[in-house]
Structure formats: structure tokens, C-alpha cells
């Protein structure tokens, strides 16, 4: 958005205030003053249309109604002036009154549509509160404004009807103010301008009505209030926040704040206050009928409000505050009832977990995460069949209970929900694509709700293990896997503390002679009973349960300590760098770069000797992981993109990630000796050379592959052809032997 567009509302306010000041400098009732007055009104309508065109709000009908109301009132002003000052006919009521009164319903139509948008039609408490306030203020209006008009026999019937219409419509406007003031929705600048416009307009109308009832009013300062109202209407539409003025807030619940309670209490006391005032002034002229009727209406409305509060408290005990879906308590109640009423095979529970939801909070903020959860809840509600219970368990987990339903029906319903969740979801000013893992189970053999929920949870994690964005139905074998994973996790925690982990190192060599110039540190678990445990078994478990963070820190410290030893040993000077793999989970830790800096300082290893290897998928989505990589780069640590060429968008990533080394994946190295299948490997070395990056070929297993890679331009490689992962002592022997061989005899 341009600065000019963003400041348009400021220019409008300055110009409008100058116009108001100029209006009062002109002669009263002069044609020039009329031109300014009518011009401000028409300009207000034009400003509203300009705002609609610039900001494209989703509910444009609201703004068309507001603009039309302004135009109708200006026509009423012109008509009134023509009859009074041109035709010299002071009619009561005037034809201008017809236009004045016609403008109110048009304006109110827009305000009602605005309220529906902000509350999504769910603000019953706000509606009752506005009726309470309107009833109380109606008593005041009746006593001081409307009753004298009704009793004035000198006025024709039509004149009395028109005169009564103004305070009646003002009462409706005041009720709208109450709903806007206490209702949900963001308090944006556009909202504040709107409130100011309605308050100034209504206040000016009431002031004129009071002055007319108790004296005579032929024009004056009150007209400045109407002009200010016009200006506020225009500012409402010209501020950029008008785009979201009619959008509902994530939390639609009406809150009984202290200010709101004070307003309701004061309004409820107006009936006895009027009775007391009239009794002191003239007991014989107490308006028993009006005060009595108003007191009864207020009593019934307050009673309804209290009943609503009781229901709200009861409802909140079983509702999620953010999404207004059911919560865990409601789910437990319905599961208990379903297990008692229906056959176990007809009770199905689906557990829905949003994949990578944390990235949304990390990158866009928690308020966008809340909007996203609200959108997910709405999408699930649209997708669910009647009779399906939908709840939010907390965080980014939702659950659906189908009872009674066949297995085929439950599966079809879950697939339908999964398809709907794959569509873009609105979240504030963003549209996001989310994935969800879904676990589904029936109640066969389950005796209580928590067992049903446990099975769905096990199935959901099985779906995540299958690659996310899929559905898994519970099977008993999943329990064995879950128990084994939990046992493995506990043993891994003990292994880290008991020193059962060890590092091995695979050589990285310089082509063509094969001199060792670096090593990659790899972790192994020496289990006291089971021997060496494969990293492919325990690393995924560590990723899921968070143990990868302390394990990764231990690997970094041990690798840096060993690299410092090699630096100081005779005959090992050819070893320039040590590479350590770092997971996405570690990179998302807020203090990861500080941890690496502390380890380098503790071990005395220079930053340029450390290479941190990250996968493309770990940093593809940016956020905290990519921030950590940049922080490491600023420390002087080299960054290697591991398995390069197999990720989401390898070439695009080179623009955002500060890579120094590309480690070309083994799948491309395997093809280099297969006829003309070396195209990708050749292209990748060209890209690396063009970007001044070091390319290292991974998984080299034969001399032919090494020779072919060298001809293509590769100068660094690693793989079984040059050496399998080995202990530090073996690397030391290889380095020192190569050093001695290089010394001339």
C-alpha cells in the first residue's frame, strides 16, 4: 500500500476540520454557508465510495448503505432550505423531513449488516443489552421529549407523528451504538471513527430536540456536530482498517466487563429514578403507565440476560474459548453416552492433528495461528455431517465422534474432511495451505472413553510416521510399535546420560589423489545388551520425543573437541574441517546459535573449522530454522546443504540460505558411470562453480565413479570407496601415515 493511500484519511480529516471552521466564519443562512454544508455531506458520501474502491472490503453493501444515507440527508437539507429560504414556506412537517427520516432506515440497514458481520449472528447477549439500554433511554426520551409532543394539542397529527419519529429513530441509533460498543470485533481506527460518527450524529439530534422542546432553535453550533458526523463517516471509510471493520473476531463471546455492567445497572435504575423524580416534582402527574411498562420490560430483559449468563457459564464449561467448538469435557461425556447406548463397532473417534502448525506461529505470529485455528474449526463444521460431535482438544488437535455409524460411513466422513482441509484456509490477511494427520478407531474392546482416545492418538501418530497428510485406522499392532518406541525413548535418555553414545568419522577426501581433508561425524549407540543400535532406529525416535536436542548438543561438543585434538596433533594438518549433521528440530531452538558459539569457545575450535550440515527440507520453509542458519553463518561456521538436489526447491533455496558447500546426493553419484546418465551430476557441479560453492559428491563406492566425478569437475568426495565410518584413532593413523608418505626420503 502506498504512503499516499495510507494517509488519505489524514488529509480528509484536515480538510474536513478546515471546512467546519470556514462554515462558521460565513454569514448565517447565506447561500455560501449552504454550499459548504451540502458540499461536506456529499464529499462524505464520495469519500465512502473512494474507500470502497481502494480497499475492496468483503461486505461492500454496508458501505453503499452508509453512502446512500449521507446523500439522502443532503437532499433533505437542500429541500428544507429551498422551501424555507427560496419559496418562503415554513411547512411543519417539511418535505425535507421525509428525506431526513428516509435516510435513517438506509443508514440503519448498513449498521445492522455491519453488526452481523462482526458478530457472525451469535451476539445474543449484545442484543439483549442493547434492548435494555434502548428501553431505559426510551423512558427518558418519552418523559422529556416525546410525551410533551403527544400532549401538545396545538400541533397537527402529522406534525406530531413526524416529531415523534426523530427521537424514536435516535433511540434505535443509540441501541446500535450500544451493540457496537460492547460487541466483539477489533477496535481498529475505522471502528473508532464509526463510533464517533454515530455518537456525534445522535448527540446533535438529541440536542436539537431538547432545544426545540424547551426553547426555540433556528440554527447554530449544533450544525457543527452534524458536519463533524459527516467528516467521521468519511474517515471511517478512508482508513485502511475499514477492510476488516465488518470481519468477526476469533473470539465471538460477549464479555460482561465492568463498564458494560455499570451501563446496564444504571439503565435498569432509570425507571425507579424517573418515578422518584416525578414524585418529588408533582405526585399528581406521575406517568404510571409508561414507567410501569418500562419497568416490566426492563425486568424481563434483565431476567433474560441473567438466564443467558447462566447458560453461558454452563456452556463455557464444555466449550473451547477460541473456536467455540466443544472441549475435552464435552467429548468425554458424549463418548460415555455413546459407549452405553450403541454397539462398540458403531462408535468411531477421529483425532485430527495439524502438521507443522508450530511453523505458522513461529513465522507469522500467534494471532495468525488463532485465526487459522478458527478457520479450521469452521471448515470442519462445514464438512461434518449432522449429528457428528466436533471438539477441539487443545493446541492444534481436533476430534470428531461418529455414533452410530458404520466403518464405511466413518471412513468416508474422515476422507471428506481431509479433502476439505487441503483447500486454502483464510488466516487474517493470509491464505494458508495446511496438512493434517488423522487417526481413526472404533470402540471394539474399549470399555471407557480414555481408551478410545488413546487408540485414536496411537493411530494419529502412525499416520504421521507414514509421511503426514494421511489417515490411519487403529490396529492392535500399533500398540506394540508405540510401546516399543516409548521403551526405546527411555533407553535413549539413559544412554545419553550414561555415556553409551559414541562418534565415528567418515573421511572426506580431495580428488584425485584421495587425501583426507575433512571428516563427517556420525553418531552410534553402543547398547550394553543389544550391541550397536542403528541410527535409523533411534534418531527418528529422538526427533519425535525431543531428545535430538540434548543428543545433538553432545554430538557437536564431542566432534569439536576431537577436531581441536587433531588440529594440535603432529601429522594431521591436512584435516581442515569437521562436519556435523544438525536436525530441523535443533535449528528451531531459539538459542541454538548461542549454544554452538559456546561449544566453540569451550573447546577452543575456530569457527571456520566447523561445518554444519542441514537438509534442504529443514530450512525450506524459512522461519526460526533459517534464522539459526544465518546466525551460524555470521559466526564464521560453514553451512553445507546435505543431500542436495532431493529437496523441495534446491535452486530457489540457494537464494535464501547462506550455503558454502553442496553435498550432492548419492542417487546422482550412482548414475555417473551409466552411459549418459551423468547429466544431473554435471549440471550440479556447474551450478556450484558458478556460485563459488564447494561441491562434495556423496556415496562414492567405486574407483570408476571417483574418476568420472573428477573429470566432471568434482574436487571433493566421500563414500565407502575412500573409507567407512571409523573411530577417531583410525582417522588419526590414516592422517599420520599419509603425512609420513608425503615427506621426501
C-alpha positions in Angstrom: 0.0 0.0 0.0 1.4 3.4 -1.0 2.0 6.1 1.6 -0.4 8.4 -0.2 -3.2 5.8 0.1 -2.4 5.2 3.8 -2.5 8.9 4.7 -5.6 9.7 2.7 -7.8 9.7 5.8 -5.5 12.2 7.5 -5.8 14.6 4.6 -9.6 14.1 4.7 -9.7 15.0 8.4 -7.6 18.1 8.0 -9.7 19.3 5.0 -12.9 18.5 6.8 -12.0 20.4 10.0 -10.9 23.4 7.9 -14.3 23.2 6.2 -16.1 23.2 9.6 -14.1 26.2 10.7 -14.8 28.0 7.4 -18.5 27.3 7.7 -18.8 29.2 11.0 -16.9 32.2 9.5 -19.6 32.6 6.8 -22.8 34.6 7.3 -25.6 32.5 8.9 -28.2 31.3 6.4 -26.2 32.7 3.5 -26.0 30.7 0.3 -22.2 30.3 0.7 -22.7 28.6 4.1 -25.2 26.3 2.5 -22.8 25.3 -0.3 -20.2 24.4 2.3 -22.7 22.5 4.4 -24.1 20.5 1.5 -20.6 20.0 0.0 -19.3 18.4 3.1 -22.2 16.0 3.1 -21.8 15.0 -0.5 -18.0 14.8 0.0 -18.6 12.4 2.9 -20.6 10.1 0.6 -17.9 10.3 -2.1 -15.2 9.5 0.5 -17.1 6.4 1.4 -17.2 5.2 -2.2 -13.5 6.1 -2.7 -12.7 3.9 0.4 -14.7 1.0 -1.0 -12.9 1.2 -4.3 -9.4 1.4 -2.8 -9.7 -1.2 0.0 -12.3 -3.6 -1.5 -14.0 -4.7 1.7 -15.7 -8.1 1.6 -19.1 -6.7 2.5 -19.5 -3.7 0.2 -23.3 -3.4 0.7 -22.7 -2.0 4.2 -20.8 1.0 2.7 -23.2 1.6 -0.1 -26.0 1.9 2.5 -23.9 4.4 4.6 -23.1 6.5 1.5 -26.7 6.4 0.4 -27.8 7.7 3.8 -25.5 10.6 3.5 -26.8 11.6 0.1 -30.4 11.3 1.2 -29.7 13.6 4.2 -28.1 16.2 1.9 -31.1 16.1 -0.3 -33.2 16.7 2.8 -31.1 19.7 3.7 -31.4 21.1 0.2 -35.2 20.5 0.1 -35.6 22.1 3.6 -33.6 25.2 2.5 -35.4 25.6 -0.8 -38.8 25.6 1.0 -37.7 28.0 3.8 -35.4 30.4 2.0 -36.4 30.3 -1.6 -40.2 29.6 -1.5 -40.6 31.2 1.9 -42.8 28.3 3.1 -42.1 27.1 6.6 -44.0 23.8 6.5 -44.4 21.6 9.5 -43.7 18.9 8.6 -41.5 19.9 5.7 -40.9 17.8 2.6 -37.3 17.8 3.8 -38.4 15.8 6.9 -39.5 13.0 4.6 -36.0 12.7 3.2 -34.4 13.1 6.7 -36.5 10.3 8.0 -35.9 8.2 4.9 -32.1 8.4 5.4 -32.3 6.7 8.8 -33.6 3.3 7.7 -31.0 3.2 4.9 -28.2 4.0 7.3 -29.5 1.5 9.9 -29.6 -1.2 7.3 -25.9 -0.7 6.8 -25.2 -0.7 10.5 -27.2 -3.9 11.0 -25.3 -5.6 8.2 -22.0 -4.4 9.9 -23.1 -5.9 13.2 -24.0 -9.2 11.6 -20.6 -9.4 10.1 -18.7 -8.5 13.3 -20.7 -10.9 15.5 -21.4 -13.7 12.9 -25.0 -13.6 14.2 -24.0 -15.0 17.6 -24.2 -12.0 19.8 -27.5 -12.7 21.6 -26.2 -11.1 24.8 -25.2 -8.0 23.0 -28.7 -7.8 21.5 -30.4 -8.1 24.9 -28.0 -5.5 26.4 -28.9 -3.0 23.6 -32.6 -3.6 24.2 -32.0 -2.8 27.9 -30.2 0.4 27.1 -32.8 1.4 24.5 -35.7 0.8 26.9 -34.1 2.8 29.7 -33.2 5.7 27.4 -36.7 5.4 25.8 -38.2 6.1 29.2 -36.1 9.3 29.4 -37.0 10.3 25.9 -40.7 9.7 26.5 -40.7 11.7 29.7 -38.7 14.7 28.4 -39.2 14.7 24.6 -42.0 12.5 23.3 -44.7 13.0 26.0 -44.7 16.8 25.6 -45.1 16.3 21.8 -48.0 13.9 22.3 -49.8 16.3 24.7 -49.3 19.4 22.5 -52.8 19.8 21.1 -51.6 22.8 19.0 -49.6 20.6 16.7 -51.4 18.8 13.8 -51.4 15.0 14.0 -49.0 14.6 11.1 -46.6 17.1 12.7 -46.7 15.2 15.9 -46.0 11.9 14.2 -43.0 13.3 12.4 -41.7 15.0 15.5 -42.0 11.7 17.4 -40.2 9.8 14.6 -36.9 11.6 15.2 -36.4 10.7 18.9 -37.7 7.2 18.1 -35.1 6.7 15.4 -32.4 8.2 17.6 -33.2 5.6 20.2 -32.6 2.9 17.6 -29.3 4.6 16.8 -28.4 4.6 20.5 -29.2 0.9 20.6 -26.8 0.3 17.7 -24.1 2.3 19.5 -24.5 0.0 22.5 -24.1 -3.1 20.4 -21.1 -1.7 18.6 -19.6 -0.6 21.9 -20.0 -3.8 23.8 -19.9 -6.3 20.9 -16.9 -8.4 19.7 -14.6 -7.4 16.9 -11.4 -5.5 16.6 -11.2 -1.9 17.9 -9.5 -0.5 14.8 -9.2 3.2 13.9 -12.0 2.7 11.4 -14.2 1.3 14.2 -13.4 4.4 16.4 -14.3 6.8 13.6 -17.6 5.0 13.1 -18.4 5.2 16.8 -17.5 8.9 16.8 -19.8 9.5 13.8 -22.8 7.8 15.3 -22.3 9.4 18.7 -21.9 12.9 17.3 -24.9 12.5 14.9 -27.2 11.2 17.6 -26.0 13.7 20.2 -26.6 16.5 17.8 -30.1 15.2 17.0 -31.0 14.9 20.7 -29.6 18.4 21.5 -31.7 20.0 18.8 -34.8 18.0 20.1 -34.2 19.3 23.6 -33.6 22.9 22.5 -36.8 22.7 20.3 -38.9 21.3 23.1 -37.8 23.8 25.8 -37.0 26.9 23.7 -36.5 27.8 20.0 -33.7 26.7 17.7 -33.1 28.3 14.4 -29.5 27.2 13.7 -26.2 27.5 15.4 -23.3 25.5 16.9 -25.2 22.1 16.7 -24.9 22.2 13.0 -21.2 21.8 13.6 -22.0 18.5 15.2 -23.7 17.3 12.0 -20.8 18.4 9.9 -18.4 16.6 12.2 -20.5 13.5 11.8 -20.2 13.7 8.0 -16.4 14.0 8.4 -16.2 11.0 10.7 -18.3 8.9 8.3 -15.8 9.7 5.5 -12.8 9.0 7.8 -14.3 5.6 8.7 -14.2 4.5 5.0 -10.9 6.1 4.1 -8.8 4.5 6.8 -7.2 1.2 5.6 -8.6 -0.7 8.5 -12.1 -0.3 7.0 -11.3 -3.5 5.1 -11.6 -5.6 8.3 -14.3 -3.5 10.1 -17.0 -6.0 9.3 -14.9 -9.1 9.9 -15.6 -11.2 13.0 -13.0 -11.5 15.7 -11.6 -15.0 16.5 -13.4 -14.9 19.9 -17.1 -14.2 19.4 -18.1 -14.5 23.1 -19.7 -11.4 24.6 -17.8 -10.4 27.7 -19.5 -8.8 30.7 -16.9 -6.2 31.5 -17.0 -3.7 34.4 -18.0 -0.8 32.1 -20.7 -2.9 30.5 -22.1 -4.0 33.9 -22.1 -0.4 35.1 -24.0 0.8 32.0 -26.6 -2.0 32.4 -27.1 -1.3 36.1 -27.5 2.4 35.6 -30.0 1.9 32.8 -32.0 -0.6 34.9 -32.4 2.0 37.6 -33.8 4.7 35.3 -37.4 3.5 35.9 -37.3 4.0 39.7 -35.2 7.2 39.2 -37.9 8.7 37.0 -40.6 7.6 39.4 -38.8 9.3 42.3 -38.1 12.5 40.3 -41.7 12.8 39.1 -43.0 12.1 42.5 -40.9 14.9 44.0 -41.9 17.4 41.3 -45.6 16.7 41.0 -47.0 13.5 42.5 -50.3 14.0 40.7 -48.6 13.9 37.3 -46.6 10.7 37.6 -46.6 8.8 34.4 -47.6 5.5 35.9 -48.4 3.7 32.7 -45.1 4.5 30.9 -42.9 4.0 33.9 -44.7 0.7 34.8 -44.5 -0.7 31.3 -40.8 0.3 31.1 -40.1 -1.3 34.5 -41.7 -4.5 33.4 -39.8 -4.6 30.1 -36.5 -3.9 31.9 -37.2 -6.6 34.4 -37.9 -9.2 31.7 -34.9 -8.2 29.7 -32.6 -8.3 32.8 -34.1 -11.7 33.6 -33.4 -13.0 30.1 -29.8 -11.6 30.4 -29.3 -13.4 33.7 -30.6 -16.6 32.2 -28.2 -16.1 29.3 -25.3 -15.6 31.7 -26.2 -18.9 33.5 -26.3 -20.7 30.1 -23.1 -19.0 29.1 -21.3 -20.2 32.2 -22.6 -23.7 31.7 -21.7 -23.6 28.0 -18.2 -22.3 28.7 -17.5 -25.3 30.9 -17.9 -27.5 27.8 -16.7 -25.1 25.0 -13.4 -24.1 23.6 -13.0 -20.4 24.1 -11.2 -19.7 20.8 -13.2 -21.8 18.3 -16.5 -22.2 20.2 -16.3 -25.9 19.5 -16.8 -28.5 22.2 -13.9 -29.3 24.5 -12.4 -32.4 26.1 -15.1 -32.5 28.8 -17.9 -32.5 26.3 -16.2 -35.2 24.3 -15.8 -37.4 27.4 -19.5 -37.0 28.2 -20.6 -37.9 24.6 -18.2 -40.8 24.4 -19.5 -42.2 27.7 -23.1 -41.9 26.4 -22.2 -43.5 23.1 -20.4 -46.4 24.7 -23.5 -47.1 26.8 -26.1 -46.7 24.0 -24.6 -48.1 20.8 -22.7 -51.2 19.7 -18.9 -50.8 20.0 -18.4 -51.3 16.3 -20.7 -48.3 15.5 -18.8 -45.8 17.8 -15.9 -44.2 15.9 -13.5 -41.5 17.1 -11.2 -39.5 14.7 -8.3 -37.5 16.1 -7.1 -34.7 13.7 -3.7 -33.0 14.2 -2.4 -30.2 12.0 1.0 -30.9 10.7 3.7 -28.3 11.2 1.3 -25.9 12.9 4.2 -24.5 15.0 5.8 -23.1 11.9 2.7 -20.8 11.5 3.1 -19.4 15.0 6.9 -19.0 14.6 6.8 -17.3 11.2 3.5 -15.3 11.2 2.7 -14.9 14.9 0.3 -16.4 17.4 -2.6 -14.1 16.4 -2.4 -15.6 12.8 -2.3 -19.1 14.4 -5.5 -18.2 16.3 -7.2 -17.1 13.0 -6.0 -20.3 11.4 -7.5 -22.5 14.1 -10.8 -20.6 13.9 -10.8 -21.2 10.1 -10.0 -24.9 10.6 -12.9 -25.2 13.1 -15.2 -23.5 10.6 -14.0 -25.8 7.8 -14.5 -28.9 10.0 -18.0 -27.7 10.9 -18.9 -27.2 7.2 -17.6 -30.7 6.4 -19.2 -32.6 9.3 -22.5 -34.5 8.9 -25.4 -33.6 11.2 -25.1 -35.5 14.5 -21.3 -35.6 14.4 -19.7 -34.2 17.5 -16.7 -31.9 16.7 -14.4 -30.7 19.5 -11.0 -29.0 19.9 -8.8 -30.9 22.4 -6.3 -28.1 22.7 -3.4 -26.7 20.7 -3.8 -27.8 17.1 -5.7 -31.1 17.9 -9.3 -31.7 17.0 -11.6 -34.7 17.4 -14.7 -36.0 15.7 -17.1 -38.5 17.2 -19.4 -40.6 14.9 -22.1 -42.6 16.7 -23.8 -44.5 15.5 -22.0 -45.1 12.2 -20.7 -48.0 10.2 -17.0 -48.3 9.5 -17.5 -47.3 5.8 -19.5 -44.2 6.8 -16.9 -43.1 9.3 -14.0 -43.7 6.8 -15.9 -41.7 4.1 -16.6 -38.9 6.5 -13.0 -38.6 7.6 -11.8 -38.7 3.9 -14.3 -35.9 3.1 -12.9 -33.8 6.0 -9.3 -34.5 4.9 -10.1 -33.3 1.4 -11.7 -30.1 2.6 -8.7 -29.3 4.9 -6.4 -29.5 1.9 -8.1 -26.3 0.4 -6.6 -22.9 1.3 -7.6 -21.6 4.7 -8.1 -17.9 5.4 -6.0 -16.6 8.4 -6.2 -12.9 8.8 -4.7 -11.3 5.6 -3.1 -14.7 4.6 -4.4 -17.8 2.9 -2.5 -20.9 4.1 -2.3 -24.5 2.9 -2.2 -26.9 5.9 -1.8 -30.6 6.2 -3.4 -32.9 8.8 -2.7 -36.3 10.1 -5.8 -38.2 11.2 -6.1 -41.3 13.4 -9.4 -43.2 13.4 -10.6 -46.0 15.7 -13.8 -47.8 16.7 -14.7 -48.8 20.2 -14.5 -52.6 19.8 -13.0 -53.8 23.0 -12.9 -50.4 24.6 -14.6 -50.0 27.9 -14.1 -46.3 28.7 -13.6 -43.0 26.8 -9.9 -42.6 27.6 -9.1 -46.0 25.9 -10.9 -44.8 22.8 -9.0 -41.5 22.8 -5.7 -43.4 23.4 -6.3 -45.6 20.4 -7.1 -42.7 18.1 -3.9 -41.0 19.3 -1.8 -44.0 18.5 -3.4 -44.2 15.0 -2.8 -40.5 14.5 1.0 -40.9 15.3 1.1 -43.9 12.9 -0.3 -41.6 10.2 2.5 -39.1 10.9 5.0 -41.9 10.6 3.7 -42.7 7.2 4.6 -39.2 5.9 1.9 -37.0 7.4 -1.2 -35.7 5.5 -2.8 -39.1 5.6 -5.3 -41.2 7.6 -4.6 -44.4 9.7 -7.1 -46.6 11.3 -6.1 -48.2 14.6 -4.8 -51.7 14.6 -3.6 -53.7 17.7 -0.1 -54.0 16.2 0.2 -50.2 16.5 0.3 -50.6 20.3 3.3 -52.8 20.1 5.1 -50.2 18.0 4.1 -47.4 20.3 5.2 -49.3 23.4 8.5 -50.2 21.8 9.1 -46.6 20.8 8.4 -45.4 24.3 10.7 -48.0 25.7 13.4 -47.1 23.2 13.0 -43.4 24.0 13.5 -44.1 27.7 16.6 -46.2 27.0 18.0 -43.4 24.7 17.6 -40.9 27.5 19.6 -43.2 29.8 22.2 -43.8 27.1 22.9 -40.1 26.6 23.4 -39.7 30.4 25.4 -43.0 30.8 27.9 -42.3 28.0 26.7 -45.1 25.7 26.8 -42.9 22.7 30.0 -42.6 20.6 31.1 -40.9 17.4 32.6 -42.4 14.3 34.1 -40.4 11.4 33.9 -40.9 7.7 36.7 -39.3 5.6 36.0 -36.5 3.1 38.8 -36.6 0.5 40.3 -34.4 -2.2 40.2 -35.8 -5.7 42.1 -37.3 -7.5 44.7 -38.4 -5.0 42.3 -39.1 -2.1 44.0 -37.1 0.6 41.8 -36.7 3.7 40.8 -33.0 4.1 37.8 -33.4 6.3 35.5 -35.8 8.2 31.8 -36.2 8.8 30.9 -37.0 12.4 28.3 -39.7 12.8 26.7 -41.0 16.0 26.4 -44.6 17.1 24.7 -46.2 20.1 26.7 -48.9 21.9 23.8 -50.6 23.7 25.1 -52.8 26.6 22.8 -55.7 25.8 21.9 -55.3 22.1 25.2 -54.0 20.8 25.3 -51.3 18.1 21.9 -49.8 17.6 21.3 -48.4 14.1 20.9 -44.6 13.8 18.0 -45.2 11.5 16.2 -46.7 14.5 16.9 -44.3 17.3 17.3 -40.9 15.5 13.7 -40.7 14.3 12.6 -41.5 17.9 14.8 -38.8 19.2 13.3 -36.3 16.6 9.8 -37.1 17.8 10.3 -37.0 21.5 12.7 -34.0 21.5 15.8 -35.9 22.7 17.5 -34.9 19.5 18.3 -31.5 21.1 20.4 -32.8 24.0 21.8 -35.6 21.8 22.7 -33.1 19.0 24.4 -30.8 21.6 26.5 -33.8 22.8 27.5 -34.7 19.2 28.5 -31.1 18.5 30.6 -30.8 21.6 32.4 -34.1 21.2 33.0 -33.5 17.5 34.5 -30.0 18.2 36.6 -31.4 21.0 38.0 -34.1 18.7 38.6 -31.6 15.9 40.7 -29.5 18.3 42.8 -32.5 19.2 43.5 -33.3 15.5 44.5 -29.7 15.0 47.1 -30.0 17.6 48.4 -33.5 16.8 51.5 -33.8 14.6 50.8 -35.2 11.1 47.1 -34.2 10.9 47.4 -30.8 9.4 45.7 -31.9 6.2 42.4 -32.3 8.1 40.9 -28.8 7.7 37.2 -29.3 8.6 34.8 -31.5 10.6 31.1 -31.8 9.5 28.2 -32.3 11.9 24.6 -33.0 10.9 22.0 -30.8 12.5 18.3 -31.5 12.5 15.4 -29.1 11.8 14.3 -29.6 15.5 17.7 -28.3 16.7 17.7 -25.4 14.3 14.3 -24.3 15.7 15.7 -23.9 19.2 15.8 -20.2 19.9 19.3 -20.3 21.4 20.9 -22.8 19.0 23.4 -20.4 17.5 24.4 -19.3 21.0 24.9 -23.0 22.0 27.2 -23.6 19.0 29.2 -20.4 19.9 29.5 -21.6 23.5 30.8 -25.0 22.4 33.4 -23.5 20.0 34.6 -21.3 22.8 34.7 -24.2 25.3 36.6 -26.5 23.0 38.9 -23.8 21.5 37.9 -24.8 17.9 38.0 -22.0 15.3 34.5 -21.5 13.7 35.9 -21.9 10.2 36.9 -25.5 11.0 33.3 -26.5 11.7 30.8 -27.4 9.0 27.1 -27.6 10.0 25.2 -29.9 7.6 21.5 -29.2 7.1 18.9 -30.8 4.8 17.0 -28.7 2.3 13.7 -29.6 3.9 14.9 -28.3 7.3 15.3 -24.7 6.0 12.9 -24.7 3.1 10.0 -23.0 5.0 12.3 -20.4 6.5 11.3 -19.2 9.9 13.4 -19.9 13.0 15.4 -22.7 11.3 16.7 -20.4 8.6 17.3 -17.7 11.1 19.6 -20.1 13.0 21.5 -20.9 9.9 22.2 -17.3 9.2 23.3 -16.8 12.8 25.8 -19.7 12.4 27.0 -18.2 9.1 27.7 -14.9 10.9 29.7 -16.8 13.5 32.0 -18.0 10.7 30.7 -21.5 10.7 30.4 -23.1 7.2 27.0 -24.3 6.0 26.6 -27.4 3.9 23.3 -28.4 2.2 23.1 -32.2 2.6 21.5 -34.5 0.1 21.4 -31.6 -2.3 19.0 -32.0 -5.3 16.4 -34.1 -3.5 14.5 -31.4 -1.6 11.6 -29.1 -2.3 13.3 -26.4 -4.5 17.1 -26.8 -4.4 17.9 -23.9 -6.8 15.5 -21.4 -5.1 17.0 -22.3 -1.7 20.4 -21.1 -2.8 19.0 -17.6 -2.9 17.9 -17.6 0.7 20.2 -20.0 2.5 23.8 -18.9 3.1 25.3 -22.2 1.8 29.1 -22.7 1.4 29.1 -26.4 0.4 26.7 -28.5 -1.7 26.7 -32.2 -0.8 25.5 -33.9 -4.0 23.2 -36.8 -3.1 24.3 -40.4 -3.7 21.4 -41.1 -6.1 23.0 -38.8 -8.6 26.5 -40.2 -8.0 25.3 -43.7 -8.7 24.4 -42.7 -12.3 27.6 -41.1 -13.3 29.1 -44.2 -14.9 25.8 -45.4 -16.5 26.3 -44.1 -20.0 24.8 -40.6 -20.5 23.1 -40.6 -17.1 25.6 -38.1 -15.6 23.7 -35.1 -16.7 22.4 -34.0 -13.3 25.8 -34.5 -11.6 27.4 -32.5 -14.3 24.8 -29.7 -14.0 25.2 -29.5 -10.3 28.9 -29.0 -10.4 28.4 -26.3 -12.9 25.9 -24.6 -10.6 28.3 -24.9 -7.6 31.2 -23.5 -9.7 29.1 -20.6 -10.9 28.0 -19.7 -7.4 31.6 -20.2 -6.0 30.4 -23.1 -3.8 32.3 -26.2 -2.9 30.7 -29.4 -4.2 31.2 -32.7 -2.4 30.0 -35.9 -4.0 28.4 -38.4 -1.5 28.2 -42.1 -1.6 31.2 -42.8 -3.9 31.7 -46.6 -3.9 34.0 -47.4 -6.9 37.2 -46.1 -8.4 35.3 -45.6 -11.7 32.8 -43.2 -10.0 35.6 -41.3 -8.4 37.5 -40.9 -11.7 34.3 -39.9 -13.6 33.4 -37.3 -11.0 36.9 -35.8 -11.2 36.5 -35.5 -15.0 33.2 -33.7 -14.4 35.0 -31.2 -12.2 34.4 -32.5 -8.7 37.3 -32.0 -6.3 35.8 -33.4 -3.1 34.1 -36.7 -2.3 33.2 -39.2 0.4 32.0 -42.7 0.4 32.9 -46.3 1.1 35.5 -46.3 -1.7 37.6 -43.9 0.5 36.7 -45.3 3.9 33.8 -46.4 6.0 32.9 -44.5 9.2 35.6 -45.3 11.7 36.8 -44.4 15.2 38.9 -41.3 15.8 42.0 -43.3 16.4 41.8 -44.9 12.9 41.4 -41.5 11.3 44.5 -40.3 13.2 46.5 -43.3 11.9 45.4 -42.6 8.3 46.3 -38.9 8.6 49.7 -39.5 10.1 50.5 -42.3 7.6 49.6 -40.0 4.7 51.7 -37.3 6.2 54.8 -39.5 6.5 54.3 -40.8 3.0 54.3 -37.2 1.7 57.7 -36.4 3.3 60.5 -36.9 0.8 63.1 -39.5 1.9 
